[in-house]
Amino acid sequence: MIDNIDQLPPYYPGIHGCRSVEEFHCINRVEEGTYGVVYRAKDKRTGETVALKRLKMEKEKEGFPITSLREISSLLKVKHENIVTVREIVVGSNMDKIYLVMDFVEHDLKSLMETMKKPFLLGEVKTLMLQLLRAVAHLHDNWILHRDLKTSNLLLSHKGIGDFGLAREYGSPLKEYTSIVVTLWYRAPELLLQAPQYSFPIDNWSVGCIFGEFVTMRPLFQGKSEIDQLNIIFKELGTPNEKIWPGYSELALVKKMTFIEFPYNSLHNRIGHKLGKSGFDLINRFLTYCPERRITADEALRHEFFTESPLPVDPAMFPTWPAKSEGCQHHRKAQSPKAPSGGKQFQRNQLDADEDRLIPNSKSSNKVVDQPQSSGFHMNVPSSKKGFNIRF
């Protein structure tokens, strides 16, 4: 019998038999998100360039965190040409660190849009929206909420929706899920107003915000706080009421506060001329206050916006951009809010023993130490199609 439970080793389910992270050569750190640190790495066995994501542990001594289990479960469950593929799970040298091996995609749409001198053509917007909607529809068909859709999670290359850190399976009847989800600028009003339950419509609101960003090349609603975000939305779309949103008056924050009465929908003055009648109708359906009346991804795919001129552009005809790893420098705009935290943050620049060995010079881990990839859409990933992917 063990007297002290602290003497027990952490429990990591399903990792025995996985390859070691030492079978990969870490090239450089790409980014750090809410739920993990991402590296560009080369598989020593195959020579392929991959993304290696070390999952953050909320309390590593207590074993595998629920947020990481959720992410792995979601990613392994979905297979779609517009969703980033998780190839395998690998472990640290002491079996105490967990890494996801994923397809490496060079660009995210947020950083690309910051470098573009001209906005997307409307046909290009339609192509991007179709790919996003197909990916979101696939998630929702599999009863999965993404919960953090934003342009920095849309990867432009062969495929994907990325960063599933906040993803979770959804069931019926409704449950009371975590209330603070979705990065602020893309957060649906029911979340901002502290609705106790939410469902697929929160992702669809985010899609509407992304749609507007594709057209204007800047986030639609850039609030500095939750209340500021609500005021910006209300000023643009009008202040909701019981007529357009049944149950609005019963929401927790509505009971506590009195909001300014803004007139209905001035968004048309801002972007209506860029979208045309059908395009503005579609974005309005995404940005509908009442979640039950908000358009779904499946419904949006059948909208007339995608069948009228100009037609969607073939993804192969998109322009290419220099790879970030080739040293292309650009002025970055103001950073968007971070996704809600799923646990205690790591010290940002702290590398563990595994990473000290993997990265030749850990003090300059952003430095590229091998030959860069070719620019643009082209990556040596088998059975991939051009376009973009959702990152989890």
Secondary structure, DSSP 8 states (H G I E B T S, - for coil): --S-GGGS----TT-TT-EEGGGEEEEEEEEE-SSEEEEEEEETTT--EEEEEEE--SSGGG-S-HHHHHHHHHHHH---TTB--EEEEEE-TTS--EEEEEE---EEHHHHHHH-SS---HHHHHHHHHHHHHHHHHHHHTTEE-----GGGEEEES-EE---TT-EE--SS-----SS-S-GGG--HHHHTT-S---THHHHHHHHHHHHHHHHSS-S---SSHHHHHHHHHHHH----TTTSTTGGGSHHHHH-------S--HIIIIIHHHHHHHHHHHHHHT-SSGGGS--HHHHHT-GGGTSSS----GGGS-----GGGT--------------SS----TT---HHHHHHSS-GGGTTS--S----STT----TT--SEEEE--
